[in-house]
């Protein structure tokens, strides 16, 4: 029996429409998009179309989109392409490792998060100095789904003339994202988080902001990312963006309803209920992070092969330690060690949700027996 897949924050399946958009550029239209002859025309048009589609999804201009090999590269380009050696970066402890590692070697100021996982704009305002070269705060946390008040945080940085980057890996294609309304200067897009293949992403770079490239060579991507473009994956990313743009409202409503049903089912079936981790109001529609008191989440999931879920970010899977995200929020180690992230997606059904709740409740009861 195929396991119920509730790990969409780790990765999503490629949408069949996205796959269809990519295939011509793996076969018939194989040319180099930089070639001026006939074989380069269709690939070049595909790259331009993909750039326009990604830009339209996030309210940017096409020329502000730089294609990358994924989110980690986009995050690294945002930090190391902008911040000079010895510069100061303001971030938070619940960031993705791609940002925390990109900041290594810089003067890092880590802002505290509250018990719901949010950063207060006043804390950022107090942390900014004349040495601050960049603020980088993720739009949503991948473990809890908590959404940050990015527009307010970016406004605080803008008042001091400091560029602002947000890793929007978990929000693009899941909730409305508009770079102008958010007021950000840099924003990371990750394809495999919204039904495009792994290995393709993008960085929004506000017009007029100058970065140094990490990969040098030819002049592709406005000189910010050398190397022949991955045309098939860019076409796929563009199609994923177009689908998200047209179907976002319906997807959000459906996923929020299923997420809340899953929470109610767990509360009803698990003796004593479950503990919600993260912000109950400001969160992703398809993410539910709950703790099962008295049970180790790693052991719980290992005992349920019929369910694909996680104890936190996929980048931390296999690490036998309480979630750094949850402990940064001030939660006790035991609660953090009993937390499970359940993330729903486009293919999740009501039957999946009810079945997952029964599986979890049954196993929790078995593990709690003396």
C-alpha positions as CSV (number, residue, x, y, z in Angstrom):
1,X,0.0,0.0,0.0
2,X,1.4,3.4,-1.0
3,X,2.0,5.5,2.2
4,X,-0.2,8.6,2.7
5,X,2.1,11.5,1.7
6,X,2.0,14.4,4.3
7,X,5.4,15.8,3.7
8,X,4.8,18.4,1.1
9,X,7.0,21.0,2.9
10,X,10.0,18.7,2.2
11,X,9.1,18.3,-1.5
12,X,6.1,18.1,-3.8
13,X,5.4,15.7,-6.6
14,X,5.9,17.2,-10.1
15,X,2.5,18.3,-11.5
16,X,1.8,16.4,-14.8
17,X,1.2,19.7,-16.5
18,X,4.6,20.9,-15.4
19,X,6.3,17.7,-16.6
20,X,4.6,18.1,-20.0
21,X,5.9,21.7,-20.3
22,X,9.5,20.4,-19.6
23,X,9.7,17.4,-22.0
24,X,10.0,19.2,-25.3
25,X,13.3,20.8,-24.1
26,X,14.7,17.4,-23.2
27,X,14.1,16.1,-26.7
28,X,13.2,18.0,-29.8
29,X,14.1,21.5,-28.7
30,X,17.6,20.7,-27.3
31,X,19.4,23.8,-28.6
32,X,21.4,26.2,-26.5
33,X,19.3,29.3,-25.7
34,X,22.3,31.5,-26.3
35,X,22.7,30.2,-29.9
36,X,21.6,32.7,-32.6
37,X,20.6,30.0,-35.1
38,X,17.3,28.3,-35.5
39,X,18.0,25.6,-32.8
40,X,18.4,28.3,-30.1
41,X,15.1,30.1,-30.8
42,X,12.6,27.8,-29.1
43,X,14.8,27.3,-26.0
44,X,15.4,31.1,-25.8
45,X,11.7,31.7,-26.0
46,X,11.1,29.1,-23.2
47,X,13.5,30.8,-20.9
48,X,11.9,34.2,-21.5
49,X,8.4,32.7,-21.0
50,X,9.5,31.0,-17.7
51,X,11.0,34.2,-16.5
52,X,7.8,36.2,-17.2
53,X,5.6,33.5,-15.5
54,X,7.7,33.5,-12.3
55,X,7.8,37.3,-12.3
56,X,4.0,37.4,-12.7
57,X,3.4,35.1,-9.8
58,X,5.4,37.3,-7.3
59,X,4.6,40.8,-8.7
60,X,8.1,41.4,-10.2
61,X,9.4,42.4,-13.6
62,X,10.9,39.6,-15.8
63,X,14.3,41.3,-15.8
64,X,14.3,41.0,-11.9
65,X,14.3,37.2,-12.0
66,X,17.6,35.3,-11.9
67,X,17.3,31.5,-12.4
68,X,19.4,29.3,-10.0
69,X,19.9,25.7,-9.4
70,X,17.6,25.8,-6.3
71,X,16.9,27.6,-3.1
72,X,20.3,27.1,-1.4
73,X,22.0,28.7,-4.3
74,X,19.5,31.6,-4.4
75,X,19.9,32.2,-0.6
76,X,23.7,32.1,-0.9
77,X,23.7,34.5,-3.8
78,X,21.5,36.9,-1.9
79,X,23.8,36.9,1.1
80,X,27.3,36.5,-0.3
81,X,26.5,38.4,-3.5
82,X,25.5,41.5,-1.5
83,X,27.4,41.6,1.8
84,X,31.1,42.5,1.7
85,X,33.6,40.6,3.8
86,X,33.2,41.4,7.5
87,X,29.8,42.9,6.9
88,X,26.9,42.5,9.4
89,X,23.8,40.4,8.6
90,X,20.7,40.4,10.8
91,X,18.7,37.1,10.7
92,X,16.9,34.8,13.1
93,X,17.7,31.3,14.7
94,X,14.8,29.6,12.9
95,X,16.1,30.2,9.4
96,X,16.8,27.4,6.9
97,X,20.4,26.1,7.1
98,X,21.0,27.6,3.6
99,X,20.8,31.1,5.2
100,X,22.6,30.2,8.4
101,X,25.5,28.6,6.5
102,X,25.7,31.4,4.0
103,X,26.0,33.9,6.9
104,X,28.9,31.9,8.4
105,X,32.0,34.1,8.5
106,X,30.0,37.4,8.7
107,X,29.1,39.4,11.8
108,X,25.7,37.8,12.5
109,X,23.0,39.3,14.7
110,X,20.3,36.7,15.5
111,X,17.0,38.1,16.5
112,X,14.8,36.3,19.1
113,X,11.5,34.8,18.1
114,X,8.5,34.6,20.4
115,X,6.6,31.5,21.5
116,X,4.8,31.4,18.2
117,X,8.0,31.7,16.2
118,X,7.6,35.3,15.0
119,X,10.1,38.1,15.0
120,X,8.9,41.5,16.4
121,X,9.6,44.4,14.0
122,X,10.6,46.4,17.1
123,X,13.4,43.9,17.8
124,X,14.7,44.3,14.2
125,X,14.5,48.1,14.5
126,X,16.6,48.0,17.6
127,X,19.2,45.6,16.1
128,X,20.0,47.7,13.0
129,X,23.2,49.7,13.0
130,X,25.3,51.6,10.4
131,X,27.2,48.4,9.9
132,X,24.2,46.3,8.9
133,X,24.5,45.3,5.3
134,X,21.5,42.9,5.0
135,X,18.5,41.6,6.8
136,X,17.4,38.0,5.9
137,X,14.3,36.6,7.4
138,X,12.2,33.7,5.9
139,X,8.7,34.4,4.9
140,X,7.4,31.1,6.5
141,X,9.0,28.5,8.7
142,X,9.2,25.1,7.1
143,X,8.5,23.2,10.3
144,X,5.7,25.1,11.9
145,X,4.3,27.0,8.9
146,X,4.4,30.3,10.9
147,X,4.4,33.4,8.7
148,X,6.6,36.3,9.6
149,X,5.3,39.9,9.4
150,X,7.6,40.5,6.4
151,X,6.1,43.8,5.2
152,X,6.6,45.3,8.6
153,X,10.1,43.9,9.0
154,X,11.1,45.1,5.5
155,X,9.7,48.6,6.3
156,X,11.9,48.8,9.4
157,X,15.0,47.9,7.3
158,X,14.0,50.3,4.6
159,X,13.8,53.2,7.0
160,X,17.5,52.6,7.7
161,X,18.4,52.0,4.1
162,X,19.2,48.3,4.7
163,X,18.4,45.8,1.9
164,X,16.0,43.0,2.9
165,X,16.0,39.4,1.7
166,X,13.3,36.8,2.4
167,X,13.5,33.1,1.7
168,X,10.0,32.4,0.3
169,X,10.6,28.7,-0.4
170,X,7.6,27.7,1.6
171,X,5.2,30.5,0.6
172,X,5.6,31.0,-3.2
173,X,2.8,29.0,-4.8
174,X,1.1,28.5,-1.4
175,X,0.0,31.9,-0.3
176,X,-0.1,35.3,-2.1
177,X,3.4,36.7,-2.5
178,X,4.0,40.2,-4.0
179,X,7.5,41.6,-3.8
180,X,6.2,45.2,-4.0
181,X,3.6,44.8,-1.2
182,X,6.1,43.0,0.9
183,X,8.7,45.7,0.2
184,X,11.6,43.3,-0.1
185,X,14.8,43.7,-2.2
186,X,15.6,40.0,-2.6
187,X,13.3,36.9,-2.5
188,X,14.1,33.2,-3.0
189,X,11.8,31.0,-5.0
190,X,12.2,27.1,-4.9
191,X,10.6,25.0,-7.6
192,X,10.2,21.7,-5.9
193,X,8.2,23.3,-3.1
194,X,5.3,24.0,-5.5
195,X,5.2,21.1,-8.0
196,X,8.2,21.8,-10.2
197,X,11.3,19.6,-10.3
198,X,14.1,19.6,-7.8
199,X,17.2,21.5,-9.0
200,X,15.6,24.8,-10.2
201,X,14.8,28.0,-8.4
202,X,15.1,31.7,-8.7
203,X,16.2,34.8,-6.9
204,X,14.2,38.1,-7.3
205,X,16.6,41.0,-7.3
206,X,15.1,44.4,-7.1
207,X,16.0,46.6,-10.1
208,X,18.9,48.7,-9.2
209,X,20.4,46.4,-6.6
210,X,23.8,45.3,-7.5
211,X,25.1,41.8,-6.6
212,X,28.4,40.0,-7.2
213,X,28.0,36.6,-9.0
214,X,28.9,33.4,-7.3
215,X,29.3,31.5,-10.5
216,X,31.4,33.4,-13.1
217,X,31.9,32.7,-16.8
218,X,29.5,33.7,-19.5
219,X,27.0,36.5,-19.2
220,X,23.8,34.5,-18.6
221,X,21.2,35.7,-16.2
222,X,22.3,39.3,-16.4
223,X,25.8,38.3,-15.5
224,X,24.7,37.0,-12.1
225,X,24.8,33.3,-12.8
226,X,27.1,32.0,-15.6
227,X,26.4,28.7,-17.3
228,X,23.9,27.5,-20.0
229,X,20.4,27.7,-18.6
230,X,18.5,24.5,-17.7
231,X,15.8,25.2,-20.3
232,X,13.6,22.2,-19.4
233,X,13.5,22.9,-15.7
234,X,13.0,26.7,-16.3
235,X,10.0,25.9,-18.5
236,X,8.8,23.6,-15.8
237,X,9.2,26.3,-13.1
238,X,7.3,28.7,-15.3
239,X,4.4,26.4,-15.8
240,X,4.3,25.7,-12.0
241,X,4.2,29.4,-11.4
242,X,1.4,29.9,-14.0
243,X,-0.7,27.1,-12.4
244,X,-0.1,28.5,-8.9
245,X,-1.1,32.0,-10.1
246,X,-4.5,30.8,-11.4
247,X,-5.3,28.1,-8.8
248,X,-3.9,29.6,-5.6
249,X,-7.1,30.8,-4.0
250,X,-8.9,27.5,-4.4
251,X,-5.9,25.5,-3.2
252,X,-5.5,27.7,-0.1
253,X,-9.1,27.3,1.0
254,X,-9.1,23.5,0.4
255,X,-5.8,22.9,2.2
256,X,-6.7,25.1,5.2
257,X,-10.0,23.1,5.6
258,X,-8.1,19.8,5.4
259,X,-5.4,21.0,7.9
260,X,-8.1,22.0,10.4
261,X,-9.9,18.7,9.9
262,X,-6.7,16.8,10.6
263,X,-6.1,18.9,13.8
264,X,-9.7,18.2,15.0
265,X,-9.4,14.5,14.2
266,X,-6.1,14.2,16.2
267,X,-7.5,16.1,19.1
268,X,-10.5,13.8,19.2
269,X,-8.7,10.5,18.7
270,X,-5.5,11.0,20.8
271,X,-6.2,10.8,24.5
272,X,-5.5,14.2,26.0
273,X,-5.3,15.7,22.5
274,X,-2.3,17.2,20.8
275,X,-0.3,20.5,21.3
276,X,-0.2,22.9,18.4
277,X,3.3,24.4,17.7
278,X,3.5,27.7,15.9
279,X,1.1,30.6,15.2
280,X,-2.6,29.5,15.0
281,X,-3.5,32.5,12.9
282,X,-0.5,33.5,10.8
283,X,0.5,30.2,9.2
284,X,0.6,28.3,5.9
285,X,-2.7,26.7,5.0
286,X,-1.3,23.2,4.5
287,X,1.0,22.9,7.5
288,X,0.2,21.4,10.9
289,X,2.9,20.9,13.5
290,X,1.7,19.2,16.7
291,X,3.3,17.5,19.7
292,X,2.2,14.1,21.1
293,X,3.1,14.3,24.8
294,X,4.9,11.3,26.2
295,X,5.9,10.0,22.8
296,X,9.1,10.5,20.8
297,X,8.2,11.6,17.3
298,X,11.1,9.9,15.6
299,X,10.0,6.5,17.1
300,X,6.3,7.3,16.3
301,X,6.9,7.9,12.6
302,X,9.3,4.9,12.3
303,X,6.5,2.7,13.6
304,X,4.0,3.9,10.9
305,X,5.4,3.0,7.5
306,X,1.9,3.7,6.1
307,X,2.5,7.4,6.7
308,X,5.1,9.7,5.1
309,X,5.6,12.7,7.4
310,X,8.6,14.2,9.3
311,X,9.8,15.5,12.6
312,X,10.9,18.8,11.0
313,X,12.9,20.1,8.1
314,X,14.1,17.4,5.7
315,X,17.6,19.1,6.0
316,X,17.7,18.0,9.7
317,X,16.2,14.5,9.3
318,X,18.4,11.9,10.9
319,X,19.7,14.2,13.6
320,X,18.7,12.9,17.0
321,X,18.2,16.2,18.7
322,X,15.1,18.3,19.5
323,X,14.1,20.7,16.8
324,X,16.2,23.9,16.9
325,X,13.2,25.8,15.6
326,X,11.0,24.7,18.4
327,X,13.6,25.2,21.1
328,X,14.3,28.7,19.8
329,X,10.6,29.3,20.3
330,X,11.1,28.5,24.0
331,X,9.4,25.1,23.9
332,X,10.7,22.4,26.4
333,X,12.9,19.7,24.9
334,X,10.3,17.0,25.6
335,X,7.6,18.9,23.7
336,X,10.1,19.5,20.8
337,X,11.1,15.8,20.7
338,X,7.4,14.8,20.5
339,X,6.6,17.1,17.5
340,X,5.5,15.9,14.1
341,X,5.2,18.1,11.0
342,X,2.2,17.1,8.8
343,X,2.2,19.1,5.5
344,X,-0.6,18.7,3.0
345,X,-0.6,19.3,-0.7
346,X,-2.5,19.4,-4.0
347,X,-3.2,15.6,-4.0
348,X,-4.2,15.3,-0.4
349,X,-7.7,14.1,0.2
350,X,-10.1,14.0,3.1
351,X,-9.7,10.3,3.2
352,X,-5.9,10.7,3.5
353,X,-6.3,13.1,6.4
354,X,-8.7,10.8,8.3
355,X,-6.6,7.8,7.7
356,X,-3.4,9.6,8.9
357,X,-5.1,10.7,12.1
358,X,-6.2,7.1,12.8
359,X,-2.8,5.8,12.2
360,X,-1.1,8.3,14.5
361,X,-3.7,8.0,17.3
362,X,-3.5,4.2,17.2
363,X,0.3,4.2,17.4
364,X,0.4,6.8,20.1
365,X,-1.9,4.7,22.3
366,X,0.2,1.7,21.7
367,X,3.4,3.5,22.7
368,X,1.9,4.9,25.8
369,X,0.8,1.5,27.2
370,X,2.9,0.5,30.2
